[in-house]
């Protein structure tokens, strides 16, 4: 049995494996006449994500001479959120690496070529789903974030003069404190909030770096009383206060992760490949 947290595999004893199978899965086990196992359904990987979700993979393995014949586990595709050097240097057994953020030279500078060079050395294919995932409906970054924090998507939106609707808006339930608590629980972050309006119930959200005044102004025009995003700056905070828009900042990484996890599930379903989501250690300012 293998438990995978980040990229570490830990082999557990056979009896712990059998006990966990009986306790969690109730799988069919075939016995010989003298209660010797013939086949056993083994949970060989549990992927633990930063959002406290489990992805469980199972296999039927022969049981001979009181031992389970185990095979090395190789993932056919790996999904990570940020294109970090730490993740790339730990990936050695996948065919395709899919990320949301590319190693942009204007941001990563000299590290960009180092990261891409590492992938070439390993012979790993690479695809960055940035704008395509931001604009995707249902499983894109905005729709997945809305689903995670229980905002019913009414429509997508973009600032005046722009056509790419990577933001969504719609109604939600509860109070502002309840909403902030829900965001923190489901995203695994510590959101900062500014209560600038006594009303609550219509949320506009833009994952990642969405705290621009242009996005906030458009959300106001659509009737939003609350705005959720990953990052903003001093100007965004002041604008939200002056126009009476509740503001919730939950972290760039945290607000985009639901979309990357949704993409992972879609790839596994549509392409029939094994996909492992690899969380990253990201330090972001929290309140």
C-alpha positions, 0 to 999 in steps of 0.5 A: 500500500502506498500513501502519497502526500506531495510526492512521497510514497510510504509503504505500509505493512500488509496487515495494516493494508488488509485492515484498512481495506476491510474498514474503508472499502468492504472489497471482495476478498477471495479465500483458499480453503484454509483462509489463505488469500488468493486475491486482494483489492489494494488501495495503492495510492491515496493522494492528499490535496491541500483542499483536504480531498482524497483521490483513491486508486485501487488495484487487484493484486495476487496474494501468494505465499502470504505476500502481496505482489506489488508493482511500482506505481507510475502516474501518466500525468501530473498536475501542479498549480504553480510552475515551481522549481521544487515541484519540477525537480521532484517529478521523474515518473510522469509523461505530461506535466500540466500547470496553470502558470507557465514559467514566464521569462518576464516573471521567472527571469533566468529561472524560466530556462532552468525549469524548462531545461529540467523538463527536457532532460527528463523527457516530460511533456508540458502544457500550461493551461492559463487563459484557457482554464480561466475562460473555461465554463463549469470546470474553469478557475472561476466556476470551480471557485464559485462552486467551492464557496457556494456561489450560484453562478448567474453569469460571467463578466469582464471589465468595461472594454474587455471581452474575456469574462474570467470573473463570475457573479451570483447569489450566495447564502448566509452572512458575510462572516459565514461566507468568509469562514466558508471560503477559509474552510474550503480553500484552506486559507485565512482570508482577509476581509473588509466589511464596507456594506451592511448588505450581503448576498450577491458575490462577484469573484475573480480568481488569482490577481483579480483585485483591480478597480476595473473588476470591482467597478464592473461587479458593482454595476452588476449589483454585487455587494461583495467581491472575492479574489486572491490578491489586491493592492492598496488602491483596490482596498481603498476603492472597495471601501469608498464605493461600499463593496465588501472585500474578501482576499483569500490568496492567489494560489488558494482561489485558483486551486479549485479550477486546477483540481477540476481540470485534473478530474476532467483530464482523468475522465475524458482521456482515461489517464491517471492524474495526480494533483501535486499541491505546493507550499505557497506562503501568502499574506494572511490576516 
